[in-house]
């Protein structure tokens, strides 16, 4: 019995070692940025980590020179270069199409980029071609960046735009993302993202509505206007006591008399909220 348990423990240990080795082998076969996407949870953090890595590589190459990037804060150029590198990593699934475009050859008829007339911009990214070159839109709107739907970086970008724009709906986030990126199957990805968002789930919760009681008889019985009336005040408003260059300004209110049957409104001016003023408004209303 003891020998059997000992063999079981040894086999279990071998299985764990084998599983760990396979996981390490799969991770080592990935590119550095793709392996980093499995450990980073946000697009901003991914770009900053890649930017610091690029700074370290630059410093190791220029260690003999005096131009070393030793600043604590990342510059705009470093963040921009890191963002482009991450987007190039996401576009590696379009390598065959990129090769054909570089060689000035037509794309295959089965390629998903054929209808978009893709172009390669100066930073090496694939963008949508289109016919908007003569428009006054910004360049990144006229030619959005192409991104696949099954890449982790694409998911990070959608989550980043969804969070920074305060959790909008599916249509709003689609319009915002389309101004910068052309993502294949973006509607389904955004719909899945919004559906799984906890904050959006809480916002979709409907508030409770109280069941209203029956209307009183005077509201649903035919009668002449102002036979049954209600009263309310609106304001305050600024009133000028006299005309001139520097008139004295005081507060004023509007006394509203509402017909409960026809919803007709009668307005009276009230200079204050005192009882005497209300009675004066009431007598003016009754004298009509």
Secondary structure as GFF3:
##gff-version 3
##sequence-region A 1 288
A	DSSP	alpha_helix	2	29	.	.	.	ID=ss1
A	DSSP	alpha_helix	32	37	.	.	.	ID=ss2
A	DSSP	alpha_helix	43	61	.	.	.	ID=ss3
A	DSSP	alpha_helix	76	90	.	.	.	ID=ss4
A	DSSP	three_ten_helix	91	94	.	.	.	ID=ss5
A	DSSP	alpha_helix	95	102	.	.	.	ID=ss6
A	DSSP	three_ten_helix	114	116	.	.	.	ID=ss7
A	DSSP	beta_strand	119	120	.	.	.	ID=ss8
A	DSSP	beta_strand	126	127	.	.	.	ID=ss9
A	DSSP	alpha_helix	139	142	.	.	.	ID=ss10
A	DSSP	beta_strand	145	147	.	.	.	ID=ss11
A	DSSP	alpha_helix	152	164	.	.	.	ID=ss12
A	DSSP	alpha_helix	170	178	.	.	.	ID=ss13
A	DSSP	beta_strand	181	183	.	.	.	ID=ss14
A	DSSP	alpha_helix	186	196	.	.	.	ID=ss15
A	DSSP	alpha_helix	198	203	.	.	.	ID=ss16
A	DSSP	three_ten_helix	217	219	.	.	.	ID=ss17
A	DSSP	beta_strand	229	240	.	.	.	ID=ss18
A	DSSP	beta_strand	249	259	.	.	.	ID=ss19
A	DSSP	beta_strand	265	270	.	.	.	ID=ss20
A	DSSP	alpha_helix	275	286	.	.	.	ID=ss21
###
